[in-house]
Every structure is written in C-alpha cells, then in structure tokens.
Amino acid sequence: MAYVDFSLIAGRQVPKPFERELKTIMTPETHEDVNNFSLLVSTLVPRGGCTDFHAHEKSGELMIFTSGKGKAWLEGVEYELKPGVALFAPPGKIHKTMNTGDEPLTIICVFVPPFDPDYISDAIQKATPEEAREILGIKKR
C-alpha cells in the first residue's frame, strides 16, 4: 500500500517568473504499487505565482484546488480558482494557473498516465534564465 505524509516531503522550488513549489508525492518511481498515475502537490506563491502556458502531450492533469484563490486558463477559457474547485486538462490541451490572492494557492495534481520522471527538473530548467543555469549547474536538455 502506498502511504505518504506529504507534509514531510521536501519540495523543489521553481524560480520566477513561474514561482512555485512542486512536491512529488506518488509515482511509479517512488512506489512499486503505483502504476497508472502520478500525484504532485503544487503551491503557487501569493500575488502572481504561476505556471507557463503548457500542455502535457501524454498525460491528462486533474487539478484539485485546496487553498488560496486564482485563475486558470484552459484552451483560451478563463476559470476562477478557489478551494473546492477541480479542473481537468486533457492530454495536449494548453493550460495555465496563477495565484491572484494573498495566500499560497495549493493544487493537488493527478496525472494519468504518469508524468515523465524528469517533469519537475524540466519545469525548473524552463523557468531558470540561461545565465543562471550555468551558475547553478543545470544542464540543457
């Protein structure tokens, strides 16, 4: 059985302009009995933390909003985000989330099928300016 207290998991920071923390909770790589999904917690910083406009070519992403407030865009349609809202981005559909409030916007994200094991590293690389990548030792893929 896969059991995780994700308050004990260290997150990885994505720098500005896409400032947020990403915690990998359950994936096929972290739990042998998790095969068909990846679970991630994304926490967007207050007043502007966001993702870029992006799509997941192979995975659908179910986003469940548990704290904060914000906006999301899915295929050009804008949605209000608040606790108790869920939004699904099917594979290949362009979407973005942004924190518009004064407290963190927390999103429970379920990817079906699981995301690529390099998903978080790729997100950090994409947000890190070229000159900072060299200083931090982040290699270009």
N, CA, C and O of each residue as an XYZ file, in Angstrom:
564
protein
N       0.842     -1.170      0.000
C       0.000      0.000      0.000
C       0.889      1.235      0.000
O       1.880      1.304      0.726
N       0.518      2.210     -0.827
C       1.252      3.475     -0.882
C       0.635      4.431      0.134
O      -0.542      4.778      0.038
N       1.437      4.850      1.101
C       1.003      5.795      2.131
C       2.070      6.872      2.227
O       3.259      6.569      2.321
N       1.647      8.126      2.202
C       2.604      9.225      2.250
C       2.046     10.357      3.100
O       0.899     10.768      2.919
N       2.855     10.862      4.025
C       2.559     12.107      4.728
C       3.319     13.185      3.973
O       4.504     13.406      4.223
N       2.632     13.862      3.040
C       3.373     14.766      2.170
C       3.802     16.050      2.849
O       4.504     16.856      2.239
N       3.395     16.269      4.114
C       3.942     17.407      4.848
C       5.421     17.176      5.177
O       6.140     18.117      5.512
N       5.866     15.930      5.081
C       7.259     15.597      5.384
C       8.155     15.573      4.139
O       9.368     15.394      4.252
N       7.571     15.750      2.972
C       8.333     15.705      1.731
C       8.867     17.091      1.394
O       8.130     18.076      1.423
N      10.141     17.156      1.079
C      10.744     18.422      0.657
C      10.307     18.728     -0.771
O      10.318     17.855     -1.639
N       9.928     19.957     -0.994
C       9.545     20.376     -2.331
C      10.738     20.920     -3.096
O      11.796     21.186     -2.527
N      10.543     21.077     -4.386
C      11.560     21.710     -5.240
C      11.009     23.041     -5.707
O       9.852     23.135     -6.118
N      11.830     24.057     -5.645
C      11.407     25.410     -5.978
C      11.598     25.692     -7.464
O      12.653     25.420     -8.038
N      10.555     26.241     -8.064
C      10.639     26.727     -9.439
C      10.807     28.244     -9.319
O      10.011     28.901     -8.649
N      11.842     28.807     -9.967
C      12.098     30.242     -9.819
C      11.127     31.120    -10.608
O      10.346     30.633    -11.425
N      11.197     32.425    -10.342
C      10.428     33.390    -11.123
C      10.829     33.244    -12.577
O      11.992     32.935    -12.832
N       9.979     33.437    -13.516
C       8.648     34.031    -13.386
C       7.548     33.030    -13.055
O       6.388     33.418    -12.915
N       7.893     31.735    -12.926
C       6.880     30.707    -12.668
C       7.028     30.178    -11.245
O       7.132     28.971    -11.029
N       7.035     31.095    -10.276
C       7.395     30.794     -8.893
C       6.366     29.908     -8.197
O       5.200     30.267     -8.028
N       6.861     28.723     -7.798
C       6.024     27.764     -7.102
C       6.903     26.667     -6.514
O       8.086     26.556     -6.836
N       6.296     25.857     -5.641
C       6.971     24.691     -5.092
C       6.263     23.453     -5.619
O       5.034     23.403     -5.662
N       7.047     22.449     -6.022
C       6.496     21.201     -6.523
C       6.968     20.057     -5.640
O       8.160     19.912     -5.371
N       6.009     19.244     -5.189
C       6.323     18.065     -4.381
C       5.806     16.832     -5.100
O       4.612     16.717     -5.380
N       6.708     15.915     -5.395
C       6.302     14.633     -5.962
C       5.863     13.747     -4.804
O       6.653     13.469     -3.901
N       4.609     13.302     -4.823
C       4.046     12.527     -3.725
C       4.060     11.032     -4.038
O       4.583     10.235     -3.259
N       3.488     10.658     -5.172
C       3.450      9.249     -5.578
C       3.611      9.153     -7.085
O       2.932      9.838     -7.851
N       4.532      8.281     -7.488
C       4.727      7.977     -8.905
C       5.164      6.513     -9.000
O       5.474      5.895     -7.981
N       5.192      5.963    -10.194
C       5.727      4.606    -10.328
C       7.178      4.507     -9.841
O       7.618      3.439     -9.417
N       7.919      5.619     -9.901
C       9.314      5.605     -9.451
C       9.443      5.638     -7.932
O      10.458      5.191     -7.398
N       8.439      6.156     -7.219
C       8.527      6.263     -5.758
C       7.819      5.135     -5.024
O       8.141      4.852     -3.870
N       6.857      4.485     -5.678
C       6.066      3.425     -5.043
C       5.807      2.298     -6.033
O       5.229      2.523     -7.097
N       6.224      1.105     -5.694
C       6.102     -0.013     -6.628
C       4.658     -0.387     -6.950
O       4.400     -0.983     -7.996
N       3.709     -0.047     -6.071
C       2.312     -0.396     -6.361
C       1.532      0.748     -7.011
O       0.319      0.642     -7.186
N       2.210      1.837     -7.368
C       1.594      2.943     -8.116
C       2.019      2.782     -9.569
O       3.193      2.941     -9.902
N       1.063      2.467    -10.425
C       1.395      2.185    -11.818
C       0.763      3.136    -12.822
O       1.347      3.409    -13.870
N      -0.416      3.641    -12.512
C      -1.217      4.304    -13.537
C      -1.365      5.806    -13.359
O      -2.130      6.429    -14.095
N      -0.661      6.407    -12.409
C      -0.812      7.845    -12.184
C       0.428      8.400    -11.503
O       1.268      7.659    -10.992
N       0.520      9.733    -11.512
C       1.489     10.464    -10.695
C       0.699     11.468     -9.880
O      -0.261     12.060    -10.372
N       1.110     11.660     -8.616
C       0.465     12.628     -7.718
C       1.509     13.661     -7.335
O       2.612     13.324     -6.905
N       1.142     14.922     -7.498
C       2.035     16.038     -7.252
C       1.267     17.103     -6.485
O       0.070     17.280     -6.713
N       1.934     17.822     -5.575
C       1.341     18.993     -4.937
C       2.112     20.205     -5.433
O       3.336     20.267     -5.322
N       1.384     21.160     -5.979
C       1.967     22.395     -6.486
C       1.446     23.544     -5.628
O       0.237     23.690     -5.449
N       2.356     24.358     -5.098
C       1.969     25.502     -4.279
C       2.510     26.763     -4.931
O       3.720     26.984     -4.971
N       1.599     27.593     -5.445
C       1.965     28.827     -6.118
C       2.054     29.950     -5.097
O       1.167     30.108     -4.258
N       3.141     30.739     -5.172
C       3.337     31.813     -4.206
C       2.269     32.884     -4.383
O       1.724     33.041     -5.476
N       1.961     33.634     -3.302
C       0.945     34.690     -3.379
C       1.269     35.765     -4.421
O       2.426     36.024     -4.751
N       0.210     36.367     -4.912
C       0.299     37.512     -5.814
C       1.178     37.278     -7.040
O       2.147     38.002     -7.269
N       0.837     36.279     -7.809
C       1.493     36.117     -9.101
C       2.211     34.821     -9.369
O       2.627     34.592    -10.505
N       2.382     33.946     -8.372
C       2.982     32.645     -8.652
C       2.155     31.954     -9.723
O       0.926     31.987     -9.675
N       2.818     31.327    -10.690
C       2.051     30.765    -11.807
C       2.840     29.668    -12.511
O       3.998     29.396    -12.197
N       2.173     29.059    -13.464
C       2.816     28.173    -14.423
C       2.870     28.928    -15.746
O       2.222     29.962    -15.906
N       3.632     28.413    -16.675
C       3.580     28.941    -18.028
C       2.376     28.311    -18.734
O       1.756     27.390    -18.202
N       2.050     28.798    -19.914
C       1.065     28.099    -20.740
C       1.767     26.849    -21.249
O       2.827     26.928    -21.869
N       1.163     25.690    -20.979
C       1.789     24.431    -21.350
C       0.736     23.361    -21.586
O      -0.440     23.538    -21.269
N       1.185     22.255    -22.146
C       0.320     21.091    -22.349
C       1.143     19.850    -22.033
O       2.363     19.845    -22.201
N       0.484     18.821    -21.584
C       1.114     17.531    -21.349
C       0.669     16.626    -22.496
O      -0.505     16.269    -22.600
N       1.599     16.271    -23.334
C       1.237     15.533    -24.546
C       0.648     14.157    -24.264
O      -0.257     13.715    -24.972
N       1.152     13.476    -23.239
C       0.708     12.105    -22.983
C      -0.232     11.977    -21.793
O      -0.996     11.014    -21.721
N      -0.198     12.921    -20.860
C      -0.971     12.798    -19.617
C      -2.088     13.828    -19.539
O      -1.931     14.972    -19.966
N      -3.219     13.403    -18.986
C      -4.237     14.345    -18.567
C      -3.880     14.789    -17.156
O      -3.274     14.027    -16.402
N      -4.254     16.026    -16.788
C      -3.946     16.540    -15.454
C      -5.227     16.982    -14.755
O      -5.896     17.922    -15.185
N      -5.555     16.283    -13.667
C      -6.672     16.667    -12.820
C      -6.110     17.552    -11.717
O      -5.234     17.126    -10.964
N      -6.611     18.785    -11.618
C      -6.151     19.741    -10.612
C      -7.273     19.977     -9.602
O      -8.390     20.335     -9.978
N      -6.973     19.776     -8.326
C      -7.929     19.989     -7.244
C      -7.362     21.098     -6.372
O      -6.271     20.954     -5.821
N      -8.087     22.197     -6.240
C      -7.607     23.384     -5.539
C      -8.063     23.323     -4.084
O      -9.255     23.209     -3.797
N      -7.084     23.401     -3.162
C      -7.393     23.203     -1.742
C      -7.193     24.442     -0.880
O      -7.698     24.486      0.242
N      -6.470     25.452     -1.366
C      -6.323     26.702     -0.612
C      -5.982     27.826     -1.574
O      -5.473     27.596     -2.671
N      -6.271     29.042     -1.143
C      -5.942     30.215     -1.937
C      -6.993     30.527     -2.983
O      -8.077     29.942     -3.005
N      -6.637     31.477     -3.861
C      -7.525     31.824     -4.973
C      -6.676     32.224     -6.162
O      -5.531     32.654     -6.024
N      -7.268     32.071     -7.327
C      -6.508     32.391     -8.526
C      -7.342     32.260     -9.771
O      -8.573     32.260     -9.733
N      -6.631     32.147    -10.882
C      -7.260     31.987    -12.188
C      -6.555     30.866    -12.924
O      -5.375     30.591    -12.708
N      -7.310     30.231    -13.796
C      -6.739     29.231    -14.700
C      -7.254     29.519    -16.096
O      -8.338     30.071    -16.284
N      -6.455     29.132    -17.057
C      -6.851     29.228    -18.451
C      -6.672     27.853    -19.060
O      -5.617     27.231    -18.933
N      -7.711     27.392    -19.721
C      -7.684     26.095    -20.397
C      -8.250     26.300    -21.793
O      -9.432     26.590    -21.974
N      -7.363     26.137    -22.781
C      -7.754     26.304    -24.179
C      -8.482     27.631    -24.405
O      -9.486     27.679    -25.116
N      -7.969     28.716    -23.793
C      -8.499     30.058    -24.019
C      -9.670     30.461    -23.143
O     -10.136     31.596    -23.243
N     -10.163     29.577    -22.292
C     -11.286     29.894    -21.398
C     -10.716     30.139    -20.002
O      -9.908     29.351    -19.511
N     -11.141     31.242    -19.359
C     -10.661     31.594    -18.021
C     -11.605     31.038    -16.952
O     -12.826     31.087    -17.098
N     -11.014     30.507    -15.870
C     -11.778     29.936    -14.762
C     -11.323     30.543    -13.442
O     -10.145     30.858    -13.274
N     -12.257     30.709    -12.504
C     -11.940     31.157    -11.154
C     -11.499     29.953    -10.329
O     -12.103     28.882    -10.393
N     -10.434     30.149     -9.552
C      -9.921     29.067     -8.699
C     -10.120     29.428     -7.237
O      -9.874     30.562     -6.826
N     -10.570     28.449     -6.456
C     -10.761     28.600     -5.015
C     -10.857     27.196     -4.433
O     -11.028     26.231     -5.178
N     -10.751     27.069     -3.118
C     -10.878     25.735     -2.517
C     -12.198     25.074     -2.917
O     -13.254     25.707     -2.922
N     -12.109     23.800     -3.248
C     -13.296     23.047     -3.632
C     -13.524     22.972     -5.131
O     -14.471     22.324     -5.578
N     -12.665     23.629     -5.925
C     -12.792     23.598     -7.382
C     -11.850     22.531     -7.943
O     -10.742     22.343     -7.441
N     -12.304     21.836     -8.988
C     -11.466     20.886     -9.715
C     -11.505     21.263    -11.197
O     -12.523     21.736    -11.702
N     -10.395     21.049    -11.877
C     -10.280     21.353    -13.301
C      -9.455     20.241    -13.941
O      -8.434     19.825    -13.394
N      -9.899     19.762    -15.097
C      -9.177     18.708    -15.802
C      -8.670     19.239    -17.130
O      -9.437     19.772    -17.931
N      -7.361     19.089    -17.359
C      -6.745     19.443    -18.641
C      -6.419     18.128    -19.361
O      -5.488     17.427    -18.966
N      -7.169     17.788    -20.406
C      -6.880     16.556    -21.146
C      -5.500     16.611    -21.808
O      -4.940     17.694    -21.975
N      -4.952     15.464    -22.182
C      -3.659     15.457    -22.866
C      -3.676     16.394    -24.079
O      -4.638     16.429    -24.847
N      -2.582     17.150    -24.228
C      -2.437     18.022    -25.383
C      -3.147     19.360    -25.293
O      -3.002     20.181    -26.199
N      -3.908     19.615    -24.239
C      -4.654     20.872    -24.114
C      -3.835     21.916    -23.350
O      -3.311     21.631    -22.273
N      -3.727     23.103    -23.902
C      -2.918     24.171    -23.312
C      -3.638     24.768    -22.111
O      -4.825     25.090    -22.170
N      -2.879     24.909    -21.000
C      -3.455     25.445    -19.772
C      -2.402     26.182    -18.951
O      -1.201     26.037    -19.180
N      -2.878     26.977    -17.985
C      -2.025     27.765    -17.097
C      -2.807     28.034    -15.825
O      -4.029     28.174    -15.862
N      -2.098     28.110    -14.677
C      -2.717     28.522    -13.418
C      -1.918     29.686    -12.846
O      -0.710     29.785    -13.058
N      -2.622     30.589    -12.100
C      -1.971     31.748    -11.494
C      -2.626     32.071    -10.161
O      -3.850     32.032    -10.034
N      -1.804     32.390     -9.169
C      -2.279     32.814     -7.859
C      -2.556     34.312     -7.915
O      -1.657     35.100     -8.211
N      -3.792     34.709     -7.634
C      -4.156     36.125     -7.621
C      -4.408     36.634     -6.204
O      -4.758     37.800     -6.019
N      -4.233     35.772     -5.203
C      -4.556     36.121     -3.824
C      -3.340     36.412     -2.968
O      -2.208     36.460     -3.449
N      -3.607     36.603     -1.681
C      -2.587     36.951     -0.697
C      -2.068     35.757      0.089
O      -1.242     35.927      0.986
N      -2.530     34.558     -0.224
C      -2.036     33.353      0.444
C      -1.652     32.331     -0.624
O      -2.067     32.466     -1.775
N      -0.871     31.315     -0.267
C      -0.484     30.310     -1.262
C      -1.707     29.642     -1.909
O      -2.721     29.407     -1.252
N      -1.589     29.349     -3.185
C      -2.603     28.597     -3.926
C      -2.091     27.166     -4.029
O      -1.101     26.903     -4.712
N      -2.767     26.242     -3.349
C      -2.320     24.855     -3.314
C      -3.184     24.016     -4.253
O      -4.413     24.084     -4.241
N      -2.486     23.221     -5.068
C      -3.150     22.396     -6.075
C      -2.662     20.952     -5.916
O      -1.462     20.679     -5.941
N      -3.616     20.044     -5.753
C      -3.324     18.618     -5.798
C      -3.474     18.220     -7.268
O      -4.548     18.383     -7.846
N      -2.408     17.701     -7.874
C      -2.406     17.378     -9.303
C      -2.254     15.872     -9.491
O      -1.327     15.258     -8.961
N      -3.173     15.289    -10.251
C      -3.113     13.867    -10.568
C      -2.936     13.748    -12.081
O      -3.754     14.244    -12.855
N      -1.853     13.082    -12.487
C      -1.545     12.894    -13.899
C      -1.825     11.445    -14.283
O      -1.328     10.511    -13.654
N      -2.637     11.279    -15.335
C      -2.973      9.945    -15.833
C      -2.788      9.955    -17.343
O      -3.433     10.752    -18.025
N      -1.932      9.099    -17.889
C      -0.963      8.238    -17.218
C       0.110      9.065    -16.522
O       0.118     10.290    -16.645
N       1.018      8.414    -15.791
C       2.025      9.135    -15.010
C       2.872     10.075    -15.867
O       3.098      9.827    -17.051
N       3.340     11.174    -15.231
C       4.240     12.068    -15.957
C       5.634     11.468    -16.052
O       5.984     10.541    -15.321
N       6.419     12.015    -16.964
C       7.807     11.598    -17.160
C       8.596     11.872    -15.882
O       8.367     12.898    -15.241
N       9.512     10.995    -15.492
C      10.288     11.208    -14.270
C      11.063     12.532    -14.250
O      11.418     13.016    -13.175
N      11.330     13.121    -15.416
C      12.063     14.388    -15.490
C      11.147     15.610    -15.471
O      11.625     16.726    -15.673
N       9.853     15.434    -15.237
C       8.885     16.528    -15.317
C       9.277     17.717    -14.438
O       9.268     18.850    -14.921
N       9.616     17.504    -13.182
C       9.924     18.613    -12.280
C      11.247     19.270    -12.673
O      11.337     20.498    -12.695
N      12.258     18.489    -12.979
C      13.537     19.067    -13.422
C      13.351     19.903    -14.680
O      13.960     20.965    -14.815
N      12.526     19.440    -15.590
C      12.256     20.189    -16.816
C      11.538     21.506    -16.517
O      11.835     22.526    -17.140
N      10.594     21.492    -15.568
C       9.875     22.716    -15.197
C      10.834     23.743    -14.598
O      10.741     24.934    -14.898
N      11.746     23.287    -13.761
C      12.725     24.193    -13.153
C      13.668     24.749    -14.223
O      13.968     25.943    -14.234
N      14.123     23.893    -15.104
C      15.018     24.338    -16.173
C      14.340     25.377    -17.059
O      14.951     26.383    -17.420
N      13.088     25.135    -17.406
C      12.355     26.045    -18.285
C      12.211     27.434    -17.663
O      12.225     28.438    -18.375
N      12.072     27.495    -16.329
C      11.867     28.766    -15.638
C      13.168     29.479    -15.300
O      13.153     30.662    -14.962
N      14.293     28.774    -15.388
C      15.574     29.352    -14.990
C      16.232     30.042    -16.181
O      16.453     29.409    -17.213
N      16.552     31.352    -16.050
C      17.217     32.059    -17.153
C      18.538     31.376    -17.531
O      19.207     30.779    -16.687
N      18.890     31.473    -18.787
C      20.079     30.802    -19.326
C      21.337     31.065    -18.507
O      22.089     30.133    -18.221
N      21.584     32.340    -18.117
C      22.810     32.666    -17.381
C      22.818     32.036    -15.987
O      23.881     31.678    -15.481
N      21.656     31.897    -15.366
C      21.574     31.286    -14.034
C      21.769     29.776    -14.120
O      22.271     29.168    -13.174
N      21.384     29.166    -15.227
C      21.564     27.719    -15.398
C      23.043     27.348    -15.274
O      23.399     26.349    -14.648
N      23.889     28.170    -15.880
C      25.324     27.912    -15.848
C      25.843     27.973    -14.406
O      26.597     27.097    -13.984
N      25.444     28.998    -13.654
C      25.870     29.163    -12.261
C      25.390     27.995    -11.401
O      26.138     27.482    -10.570
N      24.127     27.573    -11.606
C      23.532     26.513    -10.815
C      23.917     25.113    -11.297
O      23.628     24.124    -10.624
N      24.554     25.029    -12.436
C      24.945     23.730    -12.971
C      23.787     22.942    -13.559
O      23.814     21.711    -13.571
N      22.758     23.652    -14.053
C      21.604     22.973    -14.661
C      21.911     22.772    -16.140
O      22.136     23.734    -16.874
N      21.917     21.528    -16.563
C      22.257     21.212    -17.946
C      21.050     21.341    -18.851
O      19.926     21.013    -18.471
N      21.300     21.814    -20.027
C      20.250     21.950    -21.025
C      19.929     20.595    -21.623
O      20.832     19.819    -21.935
N      18.646     20.307    -21.785
C      18.221     19.032    -22.380
C      17.984     19.222    -23.858
O      17.620     18.273    -24.551
